[in-house]
Amino acid sequence: MDALQLYASDSDSDTGEFTARSLKKHRCQQVEDLIADRNAVHALPKQSPRGPLPSPPPEFLKSFPDLDECGGQGRRVRTFPHVEGNFSLHVFIPVALSTVVRSKLVPYLIKAAELFPGLQSMEEDFVSPSPRGISLANEYHISLGRTVPIRIHQIDTIVSMLRNKFRGQKQFWMEFGSWEVFINDEHTRSFLSLEIVAVGNPEIKKQVSLVDEVYKLHNLPAFYKNPRPHISLAWALGDVTEPLVAVAAELNRLMENGEMGVVGVRAERKWLWSSHASRVECKIGQKLFPIWTANP
C-alpha cells in the first residue's frame, strides 16, 4: 500500500494524525507485506543461494497487539476487540488425556487427516504450509461459558461467585461418544470434536447454568441456548462444515463397527472413552484460577 494514499484517505484531518482505524489498517498491511515477502522467498528456485527468511522476531509481534485481527494466513480472529485494561474470561472443565486414551485417538486423527488434509492441531495458531499430521495436546477443555472480556475490578467478584456456585458439587463421569463438527461464531474456523451425548451431559449443562447465573449478574452474555458439551481435537480454516461432517460420519462408522479398536458399550450405545469431571477452572488473561475440585 502506498503510504501517501493511506494518509490521504484515512487521516482525521490535515494535521496528518491517523485514526485508530487507519492505524490498524496500516499495521495489517505491514504484516501482509511481510508475509508476502516471506512467501516470495519460499517460492524462489532451489538453486538460489538465498534461503527462506526466518519468522518475525517476538519483539515485532508484541508491537502489534491487534495482529490477530488482520485475519492473514489463517490466524485466529478475535471474538471481541482488544481494549486496554480488559481481560478475557473463559470457564471450563479440563480434560487430560492418558496414554491409553491417546493411543485410542491417534488412529482416528490419522484417518481424519487422510480424509481432510487441511486439518490442523489445536495448538497450531497458523495454517501449516504443508500437511504435518495432527498432534495431540496433553489437555483439552469443555467450555462452560463464552469467552468474554471483563474489567480488572470484576475479577475478584467473578471468581468468588463462581466458587460459591460450585461449592458442594460432586464429581461425575463423562462419556465421549460421538464425532461431531462445530464452527465458531465468526465462521472463520471449523472444528472436529468429540461430543458428550449421554453420560455426563446433564451434569455439564447444570454447570453451564451456574456459570450463566454469574455472567448475568455482571451483564455478560449467556452461553448457547442448547449447549452441546465437547472437546475439539482439530480445526480447519473457514466454514468447511460440509466436508468435515462427512469425515465425522466416517469416524463414527469406524467406531460403531469397532474397526479402530476397543470401545465401551452400554445398551447398544458405544463411546470412545470415559473420564471423570472433577475440576473446573477459569482463565482470566494468562492466569488460571481454580474454581472447583471434587472431594475424593
Beta strands, then each sheet from edge to edge (+ up, - down):
strand 1: 86-96
strand 2: 120-121
strand 3: 139-143
strand 4: 148-151
strand 5: 172-183
strand 6: 189-196
strand 7: 230-237
strand 8: 264-266
strand 9: 269-271
strand 10: 273-277
strand 11: 279-284
strand 12: 287-293
sheet 1: 3+ 1- 4+
sheet 2: 3+ 1- 11+ 12-
sheet 3: 2+ 7- 6+ 5- 10+
sheet 4: 8+ 9-
end
